[in-house]
Amino acid sequence: MELTQSQQKSLERFQAIVRKKTVSDRNGNIDREVFDSFLPMLKEIYPDVFAVVEAQLINEYGILVRWKGKNSALQPVVLMAHYDVVSDKDQDWEHPAFAAEIHDGVVWGRGTIDNKCIFTGILEGMEKLILDGVTPERDIYFAAGNNEEVAGDTMIKIAEWFTENNIKPWFVLDEGGAIMTQLPMNIKNPFAMVAVSEKGWATVKITLKGETIAHAAKSTGKVPVPVKMLRAMAKLDKTPMPAQFTPAVEGMLKAFAPYADKPLNLVFDKVSVLKPVIKKVMEGIEDAAAMIRTTINLIGVDIPNKGNLPADTAVATYRLRIAPHDTLEAVLDHIKSVVGDEFEVTAENISVPAPISDHTTKSFEYIKSTINNVFPDVGVAPFILNAATDARHFRNVCKEVYRFGGFRIDDELFKSVHNANERLPVDVFLKSIDFYVEFMKNLK
């Protein structure tokens, strides 16, 4: 595609941001020179933006931008993104991960999707509006984290800043959903999936300790520890957490109804009275089932090799994605009831589910109308995000917290996130700018 001069400059700025190797690390072993130079680079490539907005660093590398609006009596809106990325170590890329090369109309690079497209889209939207002489009606804050990928504390500190300064946002919009072109249950239309909550998570270890048997060849009549563990794992696999409908799921299915095959379209349209039937259908589809229940996924089994001695210890490790209608305590009780009292069940690396934001609010309707204006061919639906975002840290700051990025993505591109060959088509990136321009321009 042939680009205008303005589009070319936007693309070049996107490439510059992707080329910054802002890899975060759980142990804090980051390239400080890269992170130190990041905000100065932004000020250099967006001089018109930073001549107008107020910018500060929080928790050393977190960026908080305030674009002051005309009416200080109106509650502000918070846009969020993160600029840290995961490493490309031990990945086989077709094109260098941090070169931001363009091949066949596609920008290749770590962070092109997660999450520098949204980060850049917001700044590009500000750039265009400021150059057009636009001042928003209300304050717009842009909160950008530097350690989202490692569940860091920067966005916690930024959320605390809002509380300490008694600033109560109207609503918050972070990453999470997008315009998906392939959806479960054979939905025929692209949908802008706007997350109204996100699941919590935890790592759970199920441990079994038994007595040592003298020799593997000796028959004792006792069930060996590894066998007991395998039986417990099989039983847990066949006993999932109960599924539950939430208003968000009902809203999603009603939005899907006009685009579903018969007879699902009729069923989804009557979701309020046909929940048992729909739940049964969704429980039989892996992706759909994850929308309505806590998932318990095996990620490892450790049964020490003791040579000729049968193992006397076994540990199975599971990853939980905790649905908003559940608690960690309820999930642990469920696991214990399935595997039995012989097993020790412990949890670590815990994050609780985010509250479910109402999808019938004026703020959600504003997000929906903006999507409809920029992407008139797509549907809009609320959903529960199966992944984690920094938005969860705003639970005590604002009740209306949503997760959506204004770009279109298919399954192949989605699977490249955190993997080799992450990439984003140029036209998708440029269209995302239109979304953020429309979003900020019309805030009243």
Secondary structure, DSSP 8 states (H G I E B T S, - for coil): ----HHHHHHHHHHHHHHHS--B--TTS---HHHHHTHHHHHHHH-HHHHTTSEEEEETTTEEEEEE--S-TTS--EEEEEE--B---TT---SS-TTS--EETTEEESTTTTTTHHHHHHHHHHHHHHHHTT---SS-EEEEEES-GGGT-SHHHHHHHHHHHTT---SEEEEEEEEEESS-GGG--S-EEEEEEEE-EEEEEEEEEE----S-TTS--SS--HHHHHHHHHHHHHTS-------HHHHHHHHHHGGGS-TTHHHHHHTTTT-HHHHHHHHHTSHHHHTTTS-EEEEEEEE---BTTB--SEEEEEEEEEE-TT--HHHHHHHHHHHH-TTSEEEEEEEE-------TTSHHHHHHHHHHHHH-TT-EEEEEEESS--GGGGGTTT-S-EEEEEEEEE-HHHHHTTTSTT-EEEHHHHHHHHHHHHHHHHT--
